[in-house]
């Protein structure tokens, strides 16, 4: 199970999509963390070029996205055993 990681503890790897929490907004959003050439970083919504900070949303924590849904293969294997 994934847990929220405060940005004060650790920042995510740049480039991948993650789930973001905000200190001034109640809903989470999917975004990404990118580093600039000078080494500073910012969080961006989806594929947008404007950062969350530029629209006055302040990220306070993040977590990896869950794995996509896949049908449960264990049920299929169990059904084959009863045949």
C-alpha positions in Angstrom: 0.0 0.0 0.0 1.3 3.4 -1.0 1.6 6.2 1.6 1.9 9.9 1.2 5.5 11.1 1.1 5.9 14.7 2.3 8.1 16.8 0.0 10.1 17.9 3.0 11.2 14.2 3.4 11.9 13.3 -0.2 11.2 14.5 -3.8 10.1 12.2 -6.5 12.3 11.2 -9.4 11.8 13.7 -12.3 9.7 12.9 -15.3 7.3 10.2 -14.0 3.6 10.7 -13.2 2.6 10.7 -9.5 -0.3 11.5 -7.3 0.0 14.9 -5.7 -1.5 16.4 -2.5 -1.8 20.2 -1.9 -1.6 22.3 1.2 -4.3 24.7 -0.1 -6.6 22.4 -2.1 -8.6 19.4 -1.0 -8.5 17.1 -4.1 -5.4 15.2 -5.2 -4.2 15.4 -8.8 -2.0 13.5 -11.2 1.1 15.4 -12.1 4.9 15.2 -12.5 8.0 16.7 -11.0 10.6 18.2 -13.3 14.1 19.7 -12.7 15.4 22.7 -14.6 18.9 23.0 -16.0 20.0 24.9 -12.9 18.8 21.9 -10.7 15.8 23.6 -9.2 12.5 21.6 -9.6 8.8 22.2 -9.9 5.5 20.2 -10.0 3.4 20.3 -13.1 -0.2 19.1 -13.8 -0.3 16.3 -16.4 1.5 17.3 -19.5 1.1 21.1 -18.9 4.0 23.6 -19.2 2.8 25.8 -16.3 3.6 24.7 -12.8 1.1 24.2 -10.0 2.9 27.1 -8.2 2.1 29.4 -11.1 -1.6 28.8 -10.5 -1.2 29.2 -6.7 -1.5 25.4 -5.8 1.2 24.3 -3.4 2.3 20.6 -3.3 2.9 19.2 0.2 3.1 15.5 -0.5 3.2 12.9 -3.3 2.9 9.1 -3.8 3.5 6.7 -6.7 0.4 6.0 -8.8 -1.2 2.6 -8.1 -0.7 -0.2 -10.7 -3.5 -0.2 -13.4 -6.4 -2.6 -12.8 -5.9 -6.1 -14.2 -8.4 -8.9 -13.9 -7.6 -11.2 -11.0 -5.6 -14.1 -12.5 -5.8 -16.0 -9.2 -9.5 -16.6 -9.7 -8.9 -18.0 -13.2 -6.3 -20.4 -11.9 -8.6 -21.5 -9.0 -11.4 -22.2 -11.5 -9.1 -24.4 -13.6 -8.3 -26.5 -10.5 -12.0 -27.3 -10.0 -12.6 -28.6 -13.5 
